[in-house]
């Protein structure tokens, strides 16, 4: 009995720690190359070594789509060309056909864009010592397109041509792979010069081969934490008063209705399959409601966060014994009759469905909470994974004891220890409700739950949980207090220890390991004094894109952009556990101009999220970008959580690239 009780407390601990994580990313299934084709030609057709020629790049844009121009201002993503050097020298700035200038609802700003066709000219000069023969002219165009309803992430397309140098002249033939014939200007052939680096132009530059980094490990970490949470929820639901006593009764039913042991095992498997199917159906329903597109927007929606907070609060009060959640009796009785009337595997299957429904009042706090957290990750597949893992964990004991029926004798009887686990989990879910309530408050800007207020409320919740486990608090439905065992004392100490650990946070001290779940100090600063949100040695962050890039140009430093969110727990973890540590803190403070953008802000969030998509090609949080201060192009990117050493290396690479970046192909170079 003590062993199983310890398992129960372990499940509670898994639920406490497993709430950290579940970070995800949204994937786009359409590509901008499906709606824009590119072609390359050269004028003049013959040119001597050392003389100039122009590469003419023409784009055919599908009806209803628009592509942003070379000089479209931030936060829109201006079309960007990069070329391999290979003996080519720049002969002037790039030019483009005249774009449309209008207000863009996606970015809530005046932008410049093309519809239908666009024409760009890149002037080059062949090197004096260029040998005769075939030589490549290779480049890449990075562009973003939008309609009135949707934007597609920036997409690269190759620009390929073969330059044939014959004697004193050359002829060029070539086109982009997959593109059709060269598109004419159709009356839009006026060319204009792109402003120099001080403006919002896209320069003719060479970019590094690895401007972006693989995000697989970061996402995998969040997924595994979420799976751990689902396992903990499944274990905890097994140890509730209405589920645990049913395990031996259900397994005994298999034995009575099976003619031999192998049949009993198969019936147990059918029973487990019914449980998995029922809960997985819930996950599929949640996934279908989310969809792949817009999941992050839903997750950051303040009203969704309020709804999730309400769900956790209701489930918490249910676990604390204030009321019981049940399904309509007629609904449950129907499946019960089906299980009794049918024989063999069909009857066993309906029995599994019936058990799932009958135990709704005990499992719904865990199932509902898990689905709420899955929704909050912004990843549509998480609800399905969560329900598969939860239901498989839930079904394992029924199948395992059918395989080894003698092990049933080792199960302890249901008792007060089950009720204590249930109430303790109620306090945990109440703390989760506070987290999502804080998310909504931050996004809406109400200012009701500042960092000190959140710390104070969390201290009260965990303190009450600790005193409850020590027997100082007793619920109305519980018997008289019993002596405190070693397990209860251990977990009571853990809850009280967490509460005391948070005390310095009331006075502005950082709380490693907990700050990830608290509102960011910078967003809830209450002024000077003990609750100040920024220490004197912390770097200064700008939230103005143009001001940050102007400062970076003056200082000659790259821009470090922190795409973050008020509702992003992993963002808080990076800010408190990595940004404050050396050498990361010194690198951020000395080598970069810092820009922090909240992509889930109520008013500016949608435009900033589109800027993130345009620049980094992802909506995942956190995403960190090192950008060129003049052109605004991406130099390096990192998505997700990293260790101090990994992040320091990422920063060093970004700073080193900026210092060593070739200037040969910048506009105005000669």
N, C-alpha and C positions, 0 to 999 in steps of 0.2 A: 504493500500500500504506500509506504513512504517513497519507494522507488518511482511509482506512477505519479505520486504527487510532485516529485521533483521534475518529472517529465512535463507535468502541467505548468510548473513555474518556468521551466525552460521554454515552453511554447509562448508563455507570456513575454519572456525576455526577447525571444525572436521577433514577436510582434512589435515590441518597443524599438528594437534596433533596426528592424527591417523596413520601417517607414522611411529611412534615409535612402535615397536613390530613386530608381524608376525614372531615369532620364531617357528621353527619346528623341527621335528625329523624324520629320515628315519627308516622304519621298515623292517626287513628281514623276508622273508617268508620260507626260508629253515633252517633246523636245522642240526648242526653237528652230532647229534645222528642218523640221517638218513644214515650216511655214515661210522660210526664207532660203533662197538659193543664191549662190555667189559665183561670179565669173571674173576672170582676170584677163586683161589684154595689155599691150605695151605700145606706147607712142613716143618717138617715131620708131619705125620698124628697124632702122639701121642707125647705129651710133658707133663711133670710134672709141677705142679704149681711152678712158679719162674723160669722156663726155657724159652728159646727163641724159636720162630718159625718164619717163613717167610710167609707173604701174597704175593702170586704171582698174579699179575694183568696183563692180556693179552688183547691186543686190536687188532681187525681185521679191517683194514682200506680199504675202497673201492678203486678200481683201479682208478688212476688219481688224487687221493687226497694225501696230505702229512700232517702229524701232527708234531708239533714242540716238540723237546725233552726237558727233564728236565733241561738241561744246555744250551739251546739255548739262545744266548745273546739278550738283548733288542735291538731294539724295538719289536722283535717277541715275541709272547706269549707262554712261556714255559708251558708244561703240568704241572698241579698242583694237588696234592692230599691233602686232609684234612680228618682227622679221629676223630671220637668221642672217648674220653678217656676211660671211663667206665672200669677202672681197667687195661688197657693196658699201658705198658711202652715201650719207644723206646729202641731198641737194636743196633742202628747204623744208618748210613745214607742210604738213598734209593739208589738202583742201577737200571740200565736200560740196555737193549740190545744196541749194537753199532749202533748209528744213522749215517745217511749220513751227510756230511758237505759240503755245497756248497753255492754259491751266490744266494740270493733270490731277484728277481726283485721287489716283493711287498714292501720289506723293504730296498732295495738297500744296503744290508749288507750280510755278510757271516753268515749263520745260521746252526743249526743242526736239522734234522727232520727225521721222519720215513715214509716209504711207505710200504704197504702190511700188515706187522705185527709188533707189538712192545710188549716188555715184560718188566715189572717193578717188582721189589722186595722190599717190605717194611718189615724190621725186627722188630719184637715185642717181648716182654716178658710178660708172664702172671704174675700178682701180686702174692705175696707169700700167701696172704689170700684169693685167689679166690675160691669161693665155687663150689662144684660140680653141674653139671646141664647145661642147655642151657643158653647161653649168646650171645648177638649180637656182631658182628664185622661190624660196619657201617662206611662208608666213602663216600666222593664225589670226583670225578675227574672233573676238569675244563680244557677244552682243546680247541684248535683252529685248524681248518684245512683249507687248501687252495688248489686250482688248479693253473694252469698258468693264468687263466682268472678271478677268483673270490676267495674271502676269506669269510668264514662264521664267525660270531661273536663267541667269547668264549662261550661254552655251558657246563652246569653241567650234569653229569650222576651219579646216585647213585651206590655205591658199597655195596652190602649187603651179609652177610653170617651169619650163625648160628654156634657158637662155643659150642660144647658139651664136658664139662669137666667130665670125668669118672675116679674117683679114682685119680691115679697119672698121668693120661694121658688125652689127648683130641683128638677129631676128628672133622674136619671142613668140612661142605658141604655148597655150596651156589653159586649163580651166580647173575649177574646183571639182574634186571628185563627186560625181552624182549630180552636178548642176547641168542645166540645159544650155541653150545658146546664149550668146552675149546679149544682155538687155540694153535697149536703146534708152536715151534720156527722155524721150517723149515730151519735149518742150521744157524739161527741167534740167537744162545743161549749164546753167550759170554756176560758176565755181567761186567759192569764197575762201579766204585764208582763215585758218584756225588761229585764235589768239595764242600768244606765247605762254610760257609756263606759269605766269602769274594769274592766268585766267583759268576757266573751268574746262580746258581742252583735254583731249585724249592724245598723248604724244605718240610719235613713232619710236617705239623703244624695243629693247630686248628684255624679255622677262626671264626669271629663273625657271629651270625645269621643274622645280618642286615648290610651286607657290602654295599649294594646298597639301594637307596631310591626311592620311587615312584615319577615319573616325571610328573604325570598327571596334577597336579595343574599348573606346570610351563608352560606346553604346552597349557593348557586351557586359561591361561592369554594371550598368544600371539594370540590365535585364536579369543578371544573376541575382542581384539584390532583391529584385521584385519576385523572382522565383522562390528565394529564401523566405520572403514575406508570405507568399502563398502557402508554402509548406507549414510555416508557423501558424497561419490561420486555420489550416486543416487540422493540425494537431490540437489546437485550442478548442475547436468546435467539437472534437471527439470527447473532450473532457468536460462537457457541459451536462447538467443534470438530466436532460431529456434524451441524450444520445448515448452516453456511456453505459447505462443499465441495459440498453437494447442490444449491445454487442453479443453477450452470451445467449440471449433469448433468440436472436436472429440466427446465429450459427446452429443452435439446437434445432431450430425449425428445419434447416437444411438436412440435418442428420435424420430427422424423423421422416421426411418426405422423400428421401433418396434410398434406393434399394441397395446401393453399394457406395463405398467411400468416393470412388472416382466420379460418380454422378453428383455427390454432394459438393465436390470441388467445382464441377462445371456449373452447378446451380449458383454457387457463391460467385463465380466469375460473371455469370449473367446478372446477378444482383449488383455487383460492382459496376458492370457496364451501364446499368440503368442509372446509377448514381452519377457516373461520369457524364452520360448523355444529358441528364437533366441540367446539371450545372454548366456544362459546356454550351448548351442551348442559350442559357442566360448570357454567357460571354459573347456568343455570336450575335445575339440581339443587340448587346451594347456596342459591339464593333460595327454593326450595320447602321446604327444610329449615329456613330461618330464619322465613319468613312475615312478614307485616307487623306482627303483634302480638308483643311479647316480644323483638324484635331487640335493643333496648338492654339488656334484662336478660341476654341471651345474651352480648352483647359485654362486659359488666362482670363476668360470672361468672369467679371466679378459676380454676376448673378449665378453662374454655375458654381463658383466657389462658395457662395452663400448657401446654395442648395446642398452641396456636399457637406458643408458644416452642419446644416440642419439634419442631414442623414446620420452623421456621426453622433450628434447630440441625442437624437431619438434612440439610436441603438445603444448609446452609453447609458441612458436612463433606463432602458429595458434591462440591460445587464445588471444595473444597480438595484433592480427589483421594483421600480416604480410602477411598471405595467408589463404586460406580456403581449407580444406580437403574434397573432395567429391568422391562419387562412380561413376562409369560409368553410364551415363544417360540411356543407353539401358537396363542395369541390373535393375535399379529402375523402369523404365517404364513397364517392364514385370510384376512385382509384383503389380503395380498400376492397370494394366488392369485386372489381376486376381481378385483383390478386387472389381472392378466395374462390372465385368461380372458375378460374383457369388453372390448369394443371401443368406440371413440367416447367420448362424454361419460360414459357409465356407468363405463367403465374408468378414465377420468381422475379421476372423483369418488372411486372406491375407492383410486386412487393417493394422493389427498390425505389420505384417512383413514389409509392405511398410513404415509405420511410422518409424520403427526402421532403415530402410535403408535411408530414406529421411533425417532423423536427424543425419545421420552418422557424418557429419562435426562438430556437437555440442557434440555428446556423445563420439566420438572416443578418445578425450584427456583423458577422465575419464576412459573409458573401457580399453584403451591401457595402461594407467598408472597403473590401478588396476591389470591387468594381469602381467605387468612387476614386480610389487611388489610381486605378488603371486609367480612368478617364482623365485624371489630373496630369498624367504623364504626357498627354497629347499624342500618344502612339496608338493607332487603332487596333493593332494586333495584341496589345497587352491584355485587354479583357479576356480574349480567347485563351491565351497562355495561362493567365491567372486562374481561370475556372478549370482548365484541364489539370493543372498542378494541384489546385485545392481539392477537387473531387477525387483525383487519384489518391492523394494522401488520406482523404476521408474514407475511401473504400478499402484501403489496404488492410486494416484490422479484420474486416469481415471475411476477406479472402484468406488472410494469413491464418486465422483461427479455424477456418474450414479445412485448411491443409494440415494443421496441427491442433486437433480438438483438445488434446490433453492440456495444452497451454492455458485453456480457459480456467483451469483450477487455480492458476496463479493470479488471476485478476482479483483485485480487492473489491469490496462492495462499495456502492455509492455512499457518500457521506458528506459531512460538512466541508471537507477539503475541496470538493467540486464547487460548492457555492462560493468559497473564498476565491478560487481561481476566476470564477465568473465575475464577481464583483471587482476584482483587481483589473481584469480586462476592461471593465466598464470605465475605470479611471483612465486607462490608456486611450480608449476611444474618445473620451472627453478632451484629452490633450490634443488628439488629432483634430477634433472639431475646432479648437482654438486656433490651430495652424491655418485652416482654410478660412476661418472668419478673419484672421489677420490678412490673408491674401486679398480678400475682397476689399477690406479697409484700405490697403495700400493702393490698389488699382483705382479705386474710386476717389482716393485722396481725402477721406473723411478725417483722418488723424485721430481716430478713437483709440486704436491699439498701437501705441508707440512701443519701441523696444522695451523700456522699463515696465510698461503695463503688461506686455506679453510675458516678461520674466516673472513679474509678481503673480500673475494668474497661474502660470505653470508651476511655480513654487508651491502655491496652495494646493493644486491638484496632486502633485507628487507627494507632498507632505501628508495629505489626507490618505493617500494610498498606503504610505508607510505606517501611519498610526492605525489604519484599519488592520493591516497585517499583524501588528503588535497586539491587537485585541482592544485598543483604546476606543474604537468606534465599532458599533454593531448595528447591522441592518435589521429592520423590523421582522423579516422573515427568517432570521437566523436564531439558532439556539444560544444558550448562555455561553459566554467566552470559555474557551478551553486553553490549557497550557500551550505556550508558544514553542513549537519545535525548532530544530536547527534550520530547516529549509525556510520556514516563515521568517525567522529572525534574519537570515541571510538576505532575502529579498526585501524585507522591510528596511534593512540597512541600506540596500541599494537605492530604494526610492527616496529615503530621507537624505542619503548622501548626494543624490542628484539635486534635490531641493536646496541643500546648503551650498553645493558647488555653484549654483546660479546666483547666490547672494551678491558677490562682487559685481555681477553684471548690472545690478541696479545703479551702480555708481560709475558706469561707463567702461568697466574692465571687459576685455574680450573673453569669450567663453568657447574655447576650442572644443569641437565635437558637438556643440549645442547651437552655436551661432547660425548654423545652416538652417535651423528651423525657426529662427527669430527674424523679425523685420530688420532690414538693413539699417544700421545706425544713421547713415547719411540721409536716408529717406524719412526718418522719424525724429530728426534732431529737434530738440526742444529749446535750443538756445545755448548760451554759455552756462557754465556751472557744471554740476556733477553729472548731468545727463547730456553733455555735449557729444555729438555724434562723430567728432573727428579729433584725433590726437594731433599734437603739434608736429610730430615727425612723420605723419602720414602724407603721401603725395596729394597734390591738388588734381581733382578730376573736373574736366569740362563736360557739359552736356549740350554744347552748341557745336554743330559740325563745322560750320564755316569759321567760327572763332578758333577752334582747335587747329584747323589746317593753316590758317593765317599765322598762328603762333608757331606752328611747326616749321613753316617756311622761313620765318624770321630767325628761328633758333637753329635751323639746319638739321632738325631731328625728324625721324619717322614718327608717324602717329600710331599709337597703340589704342585700338578700339575694343572696348569690352561690351559685347552685345549680351545684355543681361535681362533679368525680369524680376519684378517684385515677387512673383509666385515661384521663383526658381530656387529650390533648396540647394542644388549642386552649385549654383552661382555663389550663394552665401558661404558654402564650404570652401570654395576657392579663395574668396575674398578674405576669409578669416584664418585659414590654415596654410595658404600658400603665398598670397600677396604680401603678408606681413613678415614673412621669413626672409632671412638673408640667404643667398644674394639677390633673390627676386625683388625685394623691396628697394634695394639700391639701384638695380637695373631700371626698374620702373621710374624711380624718382629722377635719375640722372640722364638716361639715354633716350627717353621718349616723351612726347607730349601725349597726355592721357585723355581719352574720350570715353565716356560711359553712356550707353544708350539703352533705355528701358523699352524693350519691344512690346511689352504688354501694358504700357501706360494707356489710360483711357482715351486721351485726346491725340497724342502723337504716336502711339504705339503702331497703328497700321502702316503709317508712312515709314517709320523706322524699321519695321519688319521687312518691308519691301526693299529698303536700302540694304539690309542684311542679306536678303536673297540675291540682290544685284551684285553685291561685293563678294560675298562668301559662298553663295550657291547653296545655302542651307538655312533652315529656320531653327535648328537645334540650339538649345541653351545649356551651358554657356558656350559662346563662340568668341574666340579672341583673334583679332586681325591686326597685322602690322601693315600699314599702308604707306605708300610713297607720299610725302608731304606736298609735292607739286602736282602730280597727275592724279593722285587719289587711287591708283591701281593697287591691287592686292600684291603684297610681297610674300607674306607667310600667314598661315592660318592654323589654329589649333581649336579643336572642339572637344568639350567634355572635361572631366577631371584629370589632373596630372599631379605627379609628385613635385616637390620643390626643385629637385635636381633636373627633372624632365622639363619643367617650365622655364627654369633658368637657361637651359640650353636652347629652348625655343626662342627666348628673348635675345640671346647672344647671336643666334643665326640671323634674326631680323635686323638687329643693329649692324652686324657685319655686312649684310647684303646691301643695306642702304649706303654704307660707306664705300663699298666696292662697286656699286652699280655703274655700268658703262654709260657714258653720256654721249656716245657717238651718234645715236639715232634720236636724240631729243629734237623737237622742233626748233628751228633757228640755228642748228649746228651747221657747220660748214666743213 
